[in-house]
């Protein structure tokens, strides 16, 4: 699926470390014209972007959630994710969570197991 409009993307597991894939995804999503919402339990800011500690702090609609946390961490926010009701969740390599995926699908939330960077670079985002 190719989108030509800007979307709001939640990055779960945002990082201030440039070598981390979630940090690279933040930059690439912005380069592609998307708005990013960053989620991290401790960080308050990453390169001038505000960081939220909880999904409950999100006030705008989220089109896509891109996951950069392990299954244990994503399971702990599953109820908040369901309440957020994004159109889709991307499970990046290492963030797969079969039980969460099952619950999301039951709520008609599309689930993709792929790399956000690859999806962007190959026009499949």
N, CA, C and O of each residue as an XYZ file, in Angstrom:
500
protein
N       0.858     -1.178      0.000
C       0.000      0.000      0.000
C       0.895      1.229      0.000
O       1.833      1.325      0.791
N       0.604      2.150     -0.875
C       1.392      3.375     -0.956
C       0.510      4.556     -0.584
O      -0.611      4.678     -1.077
N       1.009      5.418      0.277
C       0.258      6.593      0.693
C       0.957      7.834      0.184
O       2.185      7.919      0.190
N       0.179      8.779     -0.250
C       0.757     10.015     -0.728
C       0.460     11.160      0.231
O       0.905     12.287      0.011
N      -0.280     10.881      1.278
C      -0.594     11.929      2.253
C       0.188     11.694      3.546
O       0.668     10.595      3.824
N       0.291     12.753      4.306
C       1.004     12.683      5.581
C       0.163     11.936      6.613
O      -1.053     12.115      6.688
N       0.821     11.106      7.396
C       0.150     10.375      8.462
C       0.816     10.712      9.788
O       1.940     11.214      9.823
N       0.115     10.431     10.870
C       0.689     10.578     12.200
C       1.088      9.194     12.677
O       0.265      8.282     12.756
N       2.377      9.056     12.995
C       2.967      7.760     13.330
C       3.468      7.788     14.768
O       4.222      8.682     15.151
N       3.049      6.809     15.560
C       3.543      6.653     16.927
C       4.714      5.685     16.915
O       4.596      4.556     16.440
N       5.853      6.140     17.446
C       7.031      5.284     17.570
C       7.115      4.823     19.027
O       7.428      5.608     19.922
N       6.829      3.541     19.248
C       6.909      2.957     20.592
C       8.317      2.419     20.780
O       8.741      1.504     20.075
N       9.041      2.996     21.739
C      10.439      2.620     21.949
C      11.364      3.598     21.253
O      12.439      3.224     20.784
N      10.941      4.853     21.187
C      11.770      5.897     20.578
C      13.107      5.970     21.308
O      13.189      5.689     22.504
N      14.151      6.350     20.578
C      15.485      6.407     21.170
C      16.194      7.693     20.772
O      16.001      8.215     19.674
N      17.024      8.198     21.693
C      17.852      9.370     21.397
C      19.232      8.961     20.884
O      20.089      9.818     20.667
N      19.454      7.671     20.689
C      20.746      7.173     20.204
C      20.686      7.020     18.681
O      19.895      6.223     18.178
N      21.507      7.768     17.941
C      21.444      7.757     16.469
C      21.611      6.373     15.834
O      21.089      6.142     14.744
N      22.324      5.450     16.486
C      22.535      4.134     15.887
C      21.326      3.213     16.047
O      21.277      2.152     15.425
N      20.354      3.600     16.867
C      19.169      2.756     17.077
C      18.207      2.905     15.900
O      18.005      4.004     15.384
N      17.625      1.797     15.490
C      16.722      1.802     14.335
C      15.513      2.705     14.595
O      15.027      3.353     13.667
N      15.025      2.761     15.821
C      13.860      3.623     16.100
C      14.208      5.092     15.883
O      13.350      5.867     15.462
N      15.449      5.490     16.161
C      15.885      6.861     15.908
C      15.973      7.114     14.397
O      15.561      8.166     13.908
N      16.509      6.143     13.678
C      16.594      6.268     12.222
C      15.200      6.337     11.603
O      14.976      7.072     10.642
N      14.261      5.563     12.164
C      12.878      5.583     11.668
C      12.248      6.953     11.900
O      11.526      7.456     11.039
N      12.516      7.559     13.053
C      11.992      8.895     13.337
C      12.422      9.854     12.225
O      11.599     10.583     11.671
N      13.718      9.844     11.906
C      14.247     10.735     10.873
C      13.644     10.444      9.504
O      13.239     11.362      8.791
N      13.584      9.161      9.137
C      13.092      8.804      7.815
C      11.599      9.118      7.682
O      11.159      9.599      6.638
N      10.825      8.849      8.724
C       9.393      9.177      8.683
C       9.200     10.676      8.484
O       8.342     11.095      7.707
N       9.995     11.484      9.182
C       9.902     12.933      9.030
C      10.324     13.356      7.616
O       9.704     14.235      7.015
N      11.383     12.724      7.092
C      11.829     13.030      5.725
C      10.732     12.735      4.707
O      10.606     13.430      3.699
N       9.936     11.694      4.979
C       8.849     11.314      4.081
C       7.588     12.156      4.332
O       6.552     11.919      3.712
N       7.676     13.130      5.235
C       6.572     14.061      5.462
C       5.556     13.645      6.508
O       4.489     14.248      6.616
N       5.880     12.619      7.280
C       4.941     12.160      8.303
C       5.198     12.865      9.633
O       6.329     13.243      9.941
N       4.138     13.034     10.410
C       4.268     13.557     11.767
C       4.578     12.379     12.677
O       3.983     11.310     12.542
N       5.510     12.575     13.606
C       5.836     11.496     14.533
C       5.451     11.883     15.949
O       5.595     13.032     16.367
N       4.958     10.892     16.669
C       4.701     11.007     18.098
C       5.630      9.981     18.732
O       5.616      8.807     18.362
N       6.434     10.428     19.684
C       7.451      9.560     20.272
C       7.031      9.104     21.652
O       6.523      9.891     22.451
N       7.244      7.823     21.929
C       6.882      7.247     23.222
C       8.101      6.590     23.853
O       8.738      5.729     23.245
N       8.418      6.997     25.065
C       9.507      6.418     25.851
C       9.196      6.727     27.311
O       8.802      7.850     27.624
N       9.363      5.759     28.214
C       8.954      5.981     29.607
C       9.794      6.999     30.382
O       9.342      7.497     31.413
N      11.006      7.320     29.910
C      11.893      8.192     30.684
C      12.277      9.467     29.935
O      12.248     10.559     30.502
N      12.639      9.325     28.656
C      13.084     10.495     27.882
C      11.959     11.526     27.753
O      10.790     11.165     27.620
N      12.320     12.804     27.794
C      11.335     13.884     27.663
C      11.412     14.547     26.295
O      10.455     15.187     25.858
N      12.560     14.394     25.610
C      12.781     15.085     24.349
C      13.860     14.344     23.565
O      14.838     13.866     24.139
N      13.672     14.254     22.248
C      14.674     13.669     21.362
C      14.864     14.635     20.203
O      13.967     14.823     19.381
N      16.039     15.244     20.147
C      16.397     16.137     19.047
C      15.319     17.182     18.758
O      14.972     17.430     17.604
N      14.801     17.782     19.813
C      13.800     18.831     19.665
C      12.368     18.340     19.577
O      11.440     19.149     19.562
N      12.168     17.028     19.518
C      10.823     16.444     19.473
C      10.400     16.037     20.883
O      11.155     15.373     21.594
N       9.206     16.431     21.281
C       8.688     16.050     22.590
C       8.481     14.541     22.635
O       8.128     13.924     21.630
N       8.703     13.955     23.802
C       8.519     12.520     23.996
C       7.473     12.318     25.086
O       7.550     12.929     26.151
N       6.503     11.461     24.816
C       5.459     11.152     25.787
C       5.835      9.889     26.556
O       6.485      8.992     26.018
N       5.420      9.829     27.816
C       5.718      8.663     28.647
C       4.610      7.614     28.565
O       4.834      6.448     28.887
N       3.418      8.025     28.134
C       2.275      7.116     28.118
C       1.391      7.375     26.897
O       1.240      8.513     26.454
N       0.818      6.310     26.369
C      -0.136      6.443     25.261
C      -1.321      7.306     25.691
O      -1.929      7.986     24.865
N      -1.646      7.279     26.976
C      -2.787      8.064     27.484
C      -2.598      9.565     27.260
O      -3.573     10.316     27.285
N      -1.352     10.015     27.040
C      -1.074     11.436     26.812
C      -1.343     11.872     25.372
O      -1.300     13.065     25.072
N      -1.621     10.923     24.483
C      -1.810     11.233     23.063
C      -3.213     11.794     22.849
O      -4.206     11.188     23.249
N      -3.275     12.964     22.211
C      -4.570     13.603     21.998
C      -5.042     13.527     20.543
O      -6.238     13.653     20.279
N      -4.119     13.323     19.599
C      -4.512     13.295     18.188
C      -4.687     11.858     17.699
O      -4.151     10.925     18.296
N      -5.443     11.683     16.604
C      -5.581     10.337     16.024
C      -4.234      9.836     15.500
O      -3.449     10.599     14.937
N      -3.986      8.556     15.695
C      -2.747      7.921     15.222
C      -3.106      6.962     14.097
O      -3.959      6.090     14.261
N      -2.450      7.129     12.958
C      -2.702      6.236     11.830
C      -1.980      4.907     12.026
O      -2.569      3.834     11.899
N      -0.676      5.008     12.340
C       0.173      3.818     12.412
C       1.022      3.855     13.677
O       1.554      4.899     14.055
N       1.138      2.705     14.319
C       2.061      2.527     15.439
C       3.189      1.652     14.928
O       2.944      0.594     14.347
N       4.430      2.088     15.141
C       5.575      1.258     14.757
C       6.310      0.864     16.034
O       6.757      1.718     16.800
N       6.424     -0.438     16.246
C       6.928     -1.008     17.495
C       8.420     -1.284     17.455
O       8.934     -1.898     16.520
N       9.107     -0.809     18.501
C      10.541     -1.081     18.680
C      10.807     -1.563     20.103
O      11.862     -1.280     20.672
N       9.857     -2.285     20.673
C      10.021     -2.835     22.026
C       9.705     -4.324     21.979
O       9.045     -4.807     21.059
N      10.187     -5.038     22.985
C       9.958     -6.486     23.011
C       8.505     -6.811     23.398
O       7.744     -5.936     23.810
N       8.153     -8.073     23.255
C       6.777     -8.512     23.492
C       6.312     -8.223     24.920
O       5.156     -7.855     25.130
N       7.193     -8.383     25.892
C       6.818     -8.115     27.281
C       6.398     -6.654     27.448
O       5.382     -6.360     28.079
N       7.185     -5.750     26.882
C       6.892     -4.316     26.984
C       5.611     -3.962     26.218
O       4.774     -3.215     26.725
N       5.457     -4.495     25.001
C       4.259     -4.148     24.216
C       3.000     -4.742     24.836
O       1.926     -4.148     24.741
N       3.118     -5.909     25.471
C       1.952     -6.489     26.144
C       1.482     -5.595     27.285
O       0.287     -5.521     27.571
N       2.427     -4.917     27.938
C       2.069     -4.066     29.078
C       1.280     -2.821     28.654
O       0.643     -2.182     29.491
N       1.316     -2.473     27.363
C       0.561     -1.312     26.888
C      -0.586     -1.725     25.963
O      -1.151     -0.883     25.264
N      -0.931     -3.009     25.956
C      -1.923     -3.501     24.997
C      -3.288     -2.826     25.161
O      -3.925     -2.485     24.164
N      -3.742     -2.630     26.385
C      -5.052     -1.990     26.587
C      -5.051     -0.562     26.067
O      -6.013     -0.129     25.434
N      -3.965      0.177     26.334
C      -3.858      1.551     25.838
C      -3.819      1.571     24.304
O      -4.386      2.469     23.683
N      -3.160      0.594     23.702
C      -3.110      0.509     22.238
C      -4.499      0.284     21.662
O      -4.880      0.915     20.676
N      -5.252     -0.614     22.279
C      -6.608     -0.891     21.799
C      -7.484      0.358     21.925
O      -8.287      0.644     21.037
N      -7.334      1.093     23.013
C      -8.087      2.334     23.207
C      -7.685      3.375     22.173
O      -8.536      4.103     21.663
N      -6.401      3.451     21.861
C      -5.886      4.384     20.860
C      -6.481      4.088     19.483
O      -6.749      5.003     18.705
N      -6.682      2.823     19.195
C      -7.302      2.351     17.958
C      -6.659      2.901     16.677
O      -7.321      3.560     15.875
N      -5.355      2.621     16.497
C      -4.704      3.044     15.250
C      -5.226      2.211     14.079
O      -5.853      1.171     14.282
N      -4.967      2.669     12.867
C      -5.365      1.888     11.695
C      -4.500      0.637     11.564
O      -4.976     -0.422     11.155
N      -3.203      0.778     11.922
C      -2.321     -0.384     11.792
C      -1.173     -0.299     12.791
O      -0.817      0.768     13.292
N      -0.606     -1.489     13.057
C       0.572     -1.602     13.921
C       1.636     -2.358     13.131
O       1.377     -3.430     12.583
N       2.839     -1.782     13.083
C       3.971     -2.440     12.439
C       4.864     -3.020     13.531
O       5.361     -2.298     14.395
N       5.055     -4.328     13.477
C       5.971     -5.001     14.399
C       7.305     -5.131     13.674
O       7.452     -5.973     12.789
N       8.276     -4.300     14.047
C       9.603     -4.351     13.453
C      10.325     -5.600     13.939
O       9.948     -6.159     14.969
N      11.363     -6.057     13.219
C      12.097     -7.261     13.643
C      12.527     -7.170     15.111
O      13.131     -6.187     15.539
N      12.200     -8.214     15.862
C      12.519     -8.261     17.282
C      11.386     -7.784     18.179
O      11.457     -7.922     19.401
N      10.339     -7.223     17.577
C       9.221     -6.715     18.389
C       7.957     -7.558     18.214
O       6.891     -7.185     18.704
N       8.070     -8.665     17.534
C       6.904     -9.507     17.278
C       6.230     -9.908     18.588
O       6.896    -10.163     19.592
N       4.899     -9.959     18.559
C       4.125    -10.312     19.750
C       2.823    -10.952     19.267
O       1.860    -10.253     18.952
N       2.801    -12.278     19.214
C       1.652    -12.996     18.651
C       0.358    -12.757     19.428
O      -0.703    -12.619     18.820
N       0.424    -12.705     20.757
C      -0.815    -12.515     21.529
C      -1.374    -11.109     21.326
O      -2.589    -10.937     21.234
N      -0.503    -10.104     21.255
C      -0.963     -8.743     21.000
C      -1.499     -8.635     19.575
O      -2.532     -8.007     19.343
N      -0.804     -9.240     18.630
C      -1.260     -9.220     17.243
C      -2.670     -9.802     17.139
O      -3.523     -9.243     16.449
N      -2.916    -10.906     17.812
C      -4.234    -11.549     17.793
C      -5.308    -10.593     18.323
O      -6.380    -10.472     17.731
N      -5.019     -9.917     19.435
C      -5.989     -8.978     20.027
C      -6.241     -7.792     19.102
O      -7.380     -7.351     18.949
N      -5.176     -7.275     18.486
C      -5.339     -6.147     17.565
C      -6.207     -6.543     16.374
O      -7.106     -5.801     15.978
N      -5.931     -7.721     15.806
C      -6.720     -8.195     14.667
C      -8.188     -8.371     15.037
O      -9.070     -8.103     14.221
N      -8.454     -8.821     16.263
C      -9.839     -8.957     16.733
C     -10.554     -7.607     16.783
O     -11.782     -7.549     16.722
N      -9.787     -6.526     16.893
C     -10.343     -5.166     16.926
C     -10.185     -4.466     15.565
O     -10.240     -3.240     15.469
N      -9.985     -5.284     14.512
C      -9.873     -4.771     13.142
C      -8.734     -3.771     12.956
O      -8.852     -2.828     12.173
N      -7.636     -3.980     13.674
C      -6.432     -3.163     13.506
C      -5.447     -3.995     12.689
O      -5.048     -5.087     13.093
N      -5.069     -3.462     11.547
C      -4.137     -4.154     10.652
C      -2.794     -4.354     11.355
O      -2.309     -3.459     12.047
N      -2.200     -5.535     11.172
C      -0.894     -5.832     11.755
C       0.076     -6.221     10.640
O      -0.255     -7.006      9.752
N       1.277     -5.653     10.707
C       2.305     -5.910      9.706
C       3.583     -6.291     10.445
O       3.995     -5.601     11.378
N       4.205     -7.384     10.029
C       5.514     -7.750     10.580
C       6.542     -7.439      9.508
O       6.734     -8.216      8.573
N       7.202     -6.295      9.650
C       8.154     -5.834      8.653
C       8.964     -4.702      9.275
O       8.703     -4.290     10.406
N       9.934     -4.210      8.541
C      10.781     -3.120      8.995
C      10.264     -1.798      8.427
O      10.115     -1.659      7.213
N       9.995     -0.839      9.291
C       9.494      0.462      8.858
C      10.429      1.102      7.837
O       9.968      1.672      6.849
N      11.741      1.014      8.067
C      12.702      1.606      7.135
C      12.586      0.976      5.746
O      12.608      1.682      4.737
N      12.463     -0.344      5.696
C      12.340     -1.053      4.422
C      11.010     -0.692      3.753
O      10.965     -0.473      2.542
N       9.937     -0.632      4.532
C       8.635     -0.263      3.966
C       8.689      1.124      3.335
O       8.159      1.328      2.242
N       9.320      2.074      4.008
C       9.449      3.437      3.478
C      10.291      3.445      2.210
O       9.888      4.017      1.197
N      11.467      2.808      2.264
C      12.394      2.822      1.127
C      11.824      2.123     -0.108
O      12.188      2.457     -1.235
N      10.926      1.150      0.105
C      10.384      0.381     -1.021
C       8.988      0.850     -1.416
O       8.291      0.157     -2.156
N       8.575      2.016     -0.933
C       7.260      2.585     -1.268
C       6.097      1.673     -0.868
O       5.065      1.646     -1.538
N       6.270      0.929      0.228
C       5.187      0.050      0.699
C       4.641      0.522      2.037
O       3.840     -0.180      2.654
N       5.056      1.699      2.501
C       4.620      2.186      3.800
C       3.149      2.594      3.740
O       2.589      3.035      4.743
